[in-house]
Amino acid sequence: MASPNDPPSPAAARLDAIARELQDLGASLSPESAGLGPEHVRYITDTSQKMTAAFEEFRSHPEGWATLQSRGVRHDLRNHIGIIRGFCDLILLDLDSARPEEEQGLNRMIQLCEEFTATLETLNPEPSGDQWPH
């Protein structure tokens, strides 16, 4: 039997899983061993922790998952994903090609960011509400 604090849909569950995987991958980045920029890595790890904390918040309140329907919450989550994606791209630009493990992890994070954004859009109750004005 599902707990009331479990994600209410497969899409919400997937978003939660992606946030956790991003945090794990971010934590595995070591600026010292990979020659990565410590500030860039810190932005990734801090932002992925904020995302995981948001999902913990959703889980801890009875109406927490309903906040995913909020345009503001989805906006904040897209901002977090943009930060992670952007800093992964920056690190990849400067990454030593002799670091295939780090490159693979960063590429996986980019893939997860794309999946997160696409999945988040499936939860949008107002399909045209988040579009840039034309």
VENFENGI-V290365 format. One record per backbone hydrogen bond with DSSP energy under -1.0 kcal/mol. CO is the residue of the C=O (numbers start at 1). NH is the residue of the N-H. Records with the same first field share a line. If there is no record, write none. Layout:
CO: NH, NH
//
This chain:
3: 6
9: 13
10: 14
11: 15
12: 16
13: 17
14: 18
15: 19
16: 20
17: 21
18: 22
19: 23
20: 24
21: 25
22: 26
23: 27
24: 28
26: 29
30: 34
31: 35
37: 41
38: 42
39: 43
40: 44
41: 45
42: 46
43: 47
44: 48
45: 49
46: 50
47: 51
48: 52
49: 53
50: 54
51: 55
52: 56
53: 57
54: 58
55: 59
56: 60
57: 61
61: 64
64: 67
65: 68
66: 69
67: 70
70: 74
71: 75
72: 76
73: 77
74: 78
75: 79
76: 80
77: 81
78: 82
79: 83
80: 84
81: 85
82: 86
83: 87
84: 88
85: 89
86: 90
87: 91
88: 92
89: 93
90: 94
91: 95
96: 99
99: 103
100: 104
101: 105
102: 106
103: 107
104: 108
105: 109
106: 110
107: 111
108: 112
109: 113
110: 114
111: 115
112: 116
113: 117
114: 118
115: 119
116: 120
117: 121
120: 123
121: 124
126: 129
128: 131
//
